[in-house]
């Protein structure tokens, strides 16, 4: 990634923008206006999920933009209470209706386990994946991926699926860089994406980050994002503020030194957000009437 416009090539030959815009909106603000602003700021890769309840807002903003659908890269996810062969087929059609589109660029399994201690998670994952593979053949999905899958979850799909996962979304930021999972994904040709790339701002007031921001004449948030870019990880950024949206793109005119990168990689692992795909699974359900 040399510029904001650059893209990565996925295993199936598709290209994907090197920075995405996340639409999770926990504060319940105007999601349509947030996406409109992001489009105006130049973002074309948008990440949503049935759980987020922002699919309709994203679809409305994309349609109103007047920009051709093929200029956008739209990604959504099947949630844990939608998993299974038949359930996933129904879930995708709901997502397409909300987004007002007839295809997704990527469709992901949101979490590998539905509950802690889930003994049949491997089979449920494969049933879900089989439905996704079939819908890809039907032209409803261009590519398939995963979210919050660690190496032992990935192996189940890699060894038993027909389609290879193209991406894996993980919580990644300085202070929680998940080096083992990232290395494993890259060894399999899977592009890694970072959700919560700023650690929900917990780390931005850290003295080390403040010193780096002064050193490179950038904000602490830009240091976080540049850290990911230099590791060939796609950050999924989020903001409701136009100026901050543009600031997040302005990370290609400097480079973090090797020593500073190493220090960032070795920061204490104390900024984890508390959700783990095996032991701390979010107890949330989809609003099917959103």
SULJOLIN-V27110 format. One record per run of one state. SS is the DSSP state (~ for helix, > for strand, _ for the rest). FROM is the first residue (numbers start at 1). TO is the last residue. Records with the same first field share a line. If there is no record, write none. Layout:
BEGIN
SS = FROM-TO  FROM-TO
END
This chain:
BEGIN
_ = 1-6  10-14  18-18  23-30  41-44  48-49  53-54  66-68  72-72  79-79  83-84  100-103  110-120  138-140  148-150  161-166  172-172  174-175  177-178  188-190  196-198  202-206  217-219  231-233  238-241  250-257  266-275  277-279  281-290
> = 7-9  15-17  19-22  45-47  73-78  104-109  141-147  167-171  173-173  176-176  191-195  234-237  276-276  280-280
~ = 31-40  50-52  55-65  69-71  80-82  85-99  121-137  151-160  179-187  199-201  207-216  220-230  242-249  258-265
END
